[in-house]
Amino acid sequence: MPSKHLVAIFGGAVSGAEAANQLSQKGINCVVFDQNNLPYGKIEDGLPKWHSKLRDKEEGKIDEKLSHPLVQFVPGVRLGRDVDFEDIARNWGFSAVLLAIGAWKDRPLPVDGADAYVGKGLIYQNAFIYWFNHKHEPGFDHVSYEIKDGAIVIGGGLASLDVLKVLMIETVQKALKERGHDYNMFQLDRSIAKVLDSLDLTLEDLGIEGCTLYYRRRIQDMPLSPFPVTSPETLAKAEMVRTKVLNNYATKYLFKVEPLHVPVSTIVEDGHLSGLVFKETKIEDGRAVAIDGSEKEVRAPYVISSIGSIPEMITGIPSKGSSFKIIEDPACRIEGYESVFALGNTVTGRGNIKESMSHGREISIRLMAQHIDSIDTSVFEDGVEDNRSHIADEVDGIIPHIKSISDSQFDALQERIRGLQEANGYDGDYRAWVARHLPVRLE
């Protein structure tokens, strides 16, 4: 018989599903709330749709974990919008509350006044990739973007490379179609350069300037390698991987890169962001330092900021900077609450759930495998498996804080859960629900 516990988990994607898996395997009842109809998070909305096999595999893992008899799913419930956090944490009577809500908010572009031009020349990465992943779906009614040649991308990690690929794939696909060449996204994903070579065409022939990545540090400093840097030798290996990944991406997808540049101010014309002023930088003591007098104006049809994601702040949850405030212990307990804990990308810095890191590294490894022929990725795979083993340790750290509840509390919670499920049309059959709500897939 399962123990008389009921744990609420907000967020059903990688971290939340794995937490539910670990707890249910120990006989603990869980209810997983997700703000969307489907629990896949950035696997569905942030991993570009050309990674269809990886997406399907990762979503299959989530489905398996959330189909356990001790796991209930509640779709369409967003913490802070549909249910109040403090009410949930203090009054509902859950044995514990786990926050696995991820990092959906873009880190603000650090240029004074830039955010005044969101939608007027400034685009943030999360919304942009969401549009790209879903724009083919019938009835898509979210913010849409018109792809224009010559865009600026600010960033330097794998997410910014995804943005560059989207820009180049969309731009080249449109130009080729105008010439009577119909290539789909998956063909161009393999290599834009090879497609153009096969047609004896260049970007110049197509009238395409291409987009440009601006990065504040050197190419070898880009966060493109999961290698742990513990010595001069591992640093050299990591720098080699970073450089090779970037060069292979740029060679295949034909975008440009301007390292050692930092944006410092906006260029605004007729109420529209029409570019940025950059300063060159130099590396001093491991930091990128702007060089006075090196300013230059760069105009573009729009700027896409891809400098990282942070959790969205929720009323009642104490915060520190751009993350939730936690007690620095293995369980990542939210300050001020005895049985509320943070998981995955909800936490930054020390105490970050290893599972989320593992997942990020696994995706990095798979992406690298597509672009690096000479590097043995088995070392990465071993590291991923090692990190996965830490998930059980995290759950073990939380379990001592999970409270037993009475039969009447358990029954009252079940009634609340059923009410939320029914309000969203969910009948308790998880697999059938997923089948009805899965978006249209491209072949």
N, C-alpha and C positions, 0 to 999 in steps of 0.2 A: 504493500500500500504506500502511496506517496505520502511524504511528511506533510503536516498542516502548515504549509508555507505557500505564499503566492507573491512572486516577485514581478514588479512592473519593469519592463525594458522599453525605453523610448528610442526608436530607431531600429529597423529590422535588417539593415544591410550587414556588411561583413562583421563588424564588432558586435552588434546586437545579436545577430543570428548565432555567432559562436558562443556568446555568453549564454544564450538560451540553450544551446546544445550542451554546454558544460553543466549547467544547472539541472536540466532535465535528465541527463545521464545519472545524476546523483539523486533522482527522485523528487526534485523540487519543481512545483508548478510555476509556470511563467506565463505572462501575457505580454505580447510584443505589440506595441503601438507604433504605427508609422503614419507620417503626414500624407503619404501618397497612397494610391490604390495598391501599388506593388511595393515591396520592401527593399528594392535593390539599390537604392541610393545612387551613388556616383558610378556604380557598375553600369547602370542603365542611362544615367543622365550626364555623366562626366567622362566616361571612357568612350572615345570616338567610335562611331558605329562601324568603322571598317574592322575593328577587333571583334567581329561577330562570334567567332569560335570561342575566344577567351571569355567574352561576355556570357555566352550561353553556358559555358562550363562553370563559371563563378556563380551565376544565378541558379544553376542546378544544385550547387552545394548549399546555397541559402534555402532553397525549396526543401531539400532533404531535412535540414535542421529545424525548419519551422513546421514540418509535418509531423513532428513527434507528438504522441498523444497528450503529453503534459504541457504542450506549448499551444496557447491560444493566440490568434492574430486579430488585431483590430486595425483595419485600414482607415485612412482619411481622418486621422486625429492628430492634430498638431499641438504640441505643448506650447502653452502661452497664447494660443488662439482658441482652441476648442476646449481645452481643460487648463485650469490654473495650476501652476507648478506648486505653489505653497499649499494649496488645498489638497493636491495629490499627495505631497510629501508629508503633511502634518495631520491630515484629517481622514483620508480614505482608509487607512489601515493596512497598506501593503507591508509585507515582511521586509522589503527593501525596494528602492527605486534606483535603476541603473540608467544613466544618460549616455546613449550611444547615437546622438543626433548629428554627429559629423561636423564638418566645417563647410558650410554652404555660402558663406559671405566672403566676397573678395576682399583681400587686404587693400586698403585705400592706396591709390597712386600717390606717393609722397611729393606732390607738386601743389603748391598753394593755389587754391581756387579751382583745381582741375575737376573736382566732383560736381561743380555747377554745370558741367557740360556732358554729363552722362546722358546718352541718347541724342546728343548734339555734337558728335565728333569723338566722344569717349565711350568705349565699350569695355565691359569687364568680361573676363574669360568665362566664368561659370555660366552666365546667361548666353554667351556666344556659343559655347559647346552644347548647351541644352537645345538651343535653336537648331544647330546642325544635326543633332541626333534625332530630332523629332519633326523637322519641317516637312518630311515626306508623308507624314501621317494624315489621313483624311480628317478634316475638321480642326487642324492645328490652329490654335487661336492665341498663342503667346507672342511676345515681342519677336519681330522678324528683322532680319538684317539684309541689306543689299550689298553683295560683295563688290568691292571696288579695288582696282589695281593700285599698288603703291602704298599699301598700309604700313604703319609702324606698329611693331609689337615690342612691348617692354617686358622683359623677363629673363629667363635663362635656364629654367628647369624643363623637365619632360612635358609639363602642361603647356609651356609656351611653344615647344616644338609641335605639339598637337595643333595649336592655333595656327602656326605657320603652314602646316600641312593642309589644314582646312582651306586657308586662303588660297594657296597655290592650286590645290585640286579643283576648287570651285572656279577659279579664274581660268585655268587651262581648259577645263572641261567645257566651259561656255565658249571659249575662243575656238576650240576644235570643232564644236558642234556647228558653229557659224560657217565653218569650212567644209561641212559635210562629213566630219569624222565623229562617230558616236562612241565614246569611251565612258564606261561607268566608273563609279568611285573606286571599286575594288581593283580594277585594272590600273588606275592611276595611283592607287596606294602602293602598288608594288614598285613603281618607279616612274615618275613623270619623265625623267630624262630618257629612259629607254623607250617610252612611247613616242616621244618627239623624235628621237633618233630613227626609229622605225619608219617614221613619216618624212624623214629628211627635213625636219623643221626645227627652229629655235624659238625661244621666247621672243626674240627680236622680230622674227618673221610673223609671229602672232600679235605683235604690237603690245607685248606685256613687259612692264618694268619689273614686276615682282615685289614682294614684301620684304621688309628688313627687320631683323631682330637687333634691338639695342640692349646691351648687357653692361652692368657697371664694373664688372671685373674681367679677368682674362678668360679665354675659352677653356683653358685647363682647370679653371676654378668652378665651372658650371656644375651644379648638383645633378650629374647625370650618371653617377656610378654608385652602386651599393657597397663597394669595397670599404670595410672599416679602415680608417687611416690611423695606424698605431706606430708607425716608424717612417723614416725617410724612404725606405724601400716600398712600403705600401702606398705612401703618398705618390711616389713616382708612377706606380702601377695605376693608381686611381686617376692621375692626371692623364696618363696615356689613354685610358678607357674613355674619359670625358671628351678628350680631343677627337678620338676616332668616332665616337657616337655622333658628335656634332658635325664633323666633316662628312660622314656618310649620309646623314640626314640632308645636309645642304646640297650634296652632290646629287642625291636622288630627287629632291623636291625643288631645287633651284632657287631657294630663297637666299638672301644676303644676310651677313652678320657684321655688326659693328660692336666689337667688345670695347671695354674701357670707356664707356660713355654713360653719363647719368643725366636724366632730365631735371631741369632746374626751374623752368617757368613755361607758361602756356603762350601759344600764339592764337589770338582770338580775332576773328573777322566776321562781322555781321552777326554777332551772337553765337558763332559756331567755332568750336575748337578746330583750327586748321593746321595744327602742328605743335611742336615743342621746341624749346631752346635746350640744347644739351651742353654740358661741359665734359671735356675729356677728363679721365681719371688716371691715377697711378696707384700702385699697390705699395703701401708703407706699413710694415709690421702686420701684414695680413689683412689690412683694411684698404678699401677703395677710397682714395682721397681726391676730391675734385681739384682741378688745376685752374687757378684764377686766370682770367684773360683768354681762356680757350673756348669761349661760348660760340656756338653756331646754331643757326636756325634750320630746322628740318620741317618742311611742310608735307602734309599727307591728307588724303581724304578722310581718314579717321585713325585714331590711336586705340589699340587694344592693350589693356593692362593685364598681365599674367604674372603677378609677383607673389602669388600664394593665396591661400584661403584660411579663414578664421571662423570660429563658431559664432552663430548669431546669439547675441545676448538675450536672455529671457528674464522677465520680471520675477524677482524673488531669488534668483540664483546669484550669489556673490561672485564678482568678477575681479580679475587682476589684469590690467592691460587689456589684451584682446582674447583672454582665455578665462575659463571659470576658475574660481579660487578653490584650491584643494588643500587638504591636509597632506603634507608630504609623507605619506606612508605607502606601503605596497598596494593598499586597496584603493587609493585615489579617492578618498572620501571628500565630498563637498563640505566646505567649512560651514559650520552652524547646523549641520544635520547629522544625526547618528547613523542613518541607514540610507543615505543617498550617495551614489558613487558615479564617477565619470569614466567613460571608456573611449578608447580609440582616438580619433582626431578631435574629440571634444576637449582633450587635454593636450597641452603643449609642454615641452621641456621635460624635466625630471618627473618620472612617474607615468610617462606616456605608455598606454597599453601596447605591449609588444606585438599583439596580433595585428593591430592596425599597421604597424611598421612592417611586419612580415608581409602583409598583403601588398603594401606599396612596393616593397622590394620585389615581390613575385612579378608584379606587372612590369616593373623596370627590367627585370631579367628577360621576360618574354619579348619586350620591345627591343631590347638590345640584341637578342638572338636573331632578330630579323635584319639587323644592320651591321653586325660584327661577325665575320667569318672565322677569324683566327683566335678568338678568345674562348677558353674552356669555361663554359657557364656552369659546370657541375659544382664548382666552388660556391657559386651563388645559391644553387638549389640546396646544398647542404646547409647553408646559412638560414635559408627560409624555413627548413624543417626544424632547425634548432630554435628559431624564434617562435614557431607555432607551439612548441612545447611550453612556452611561458604563459600561454593563455590559461591553461589549467592552474598554473601558479597564481595568476591574478584572481581567478574565481575562488581558489582556496583562501586567498586573503580576504575576500568579501564574505564568504560563508559564515565566519564567526559573528558578523554583524547582522545576519539575517534573523529576524525575530519570528518566533512562532506566533500564530494567530488562532483565535477561537473559531469554533465551527460557525458561529453566527457572523463573525467578521468575514470569514471565507465566503459564506453564502451571500452576504450583502455585496461583497466585491464582485462576485459572479453575476449578480443581478445588474450592477452598474455596467459591467463589461458587455453583457448581452444587450443592454440598452444602447450602448455606443455602436455595437456591431449592427444592430437592426436599423439604427438611424442612417447607416451608410449602405444598407442593403446586403450586408454580409451574413450568410447563413451558416457559417462555421465550417464549410467545406473548402479548405485552403486550396487544394489542387484545382478544383473546379473554378474557384474565384480567379486564380492566376490565368487559367486558360481563357476565361472571358475577358480579361483586362490586358492581356499581353499586347503590346503595340505591334503594328504591322512591321514585319521584318523585310529588309531588302535582301535579295538573293545575290 
